[in-house]
């Protein structure tokens, strides 16, 4: 049996799952993609600069070879733990908002993916500390069912909140009109 023979025809899917919902007739479009605010990178970059400066000054200037090796290894470990790892952590977390859902991806070695359908979102909340207001970011909370999804330190939080509220309202209206078209 070839891989082509092992495919299930779409008629079998329709028989098993029913017809495709009318809401799928609209194409899903990416509205915005973002990571946490870039201010999270300031401290790791400063740590890398300080570790590089200190290591450049002390490594090679110590009286014994084992001391130079230990200082170099210590500097490399500090740079890795407090500089490189936070930067990689920031790079591996990404949020995508489409016209139908919010997708949060994270993880370096093990990837995690969480999706929230905008039709299920009942409320969009935000909270902003003084520092977040100064840099134009904030935390966005999506309430769906009894669960909540928190998007931390979102850059341009006000615009993202407005977009999420508009999209969730449109998805709710579209889902209620599809279910009962006589209400329009």
PENORFEN-V676699 format. One record per helix or strand. SS is the DSSP state (H for helix, E for strand). FROM is the first residue (numbers start at 1). TO is the last residue. If there is no record, write none. Layout:
SS,FROM,TO
SS,FROM,TO
This chain:
H,10,17
H,22,25
E,30,34
E,36,36
H,38,58
H,65,92
E,94,98
E,101,106
E,112,117
H,118,120
E,121,127
H,130,135
E,137,144
E,147,155
H,157,179
H,181,183
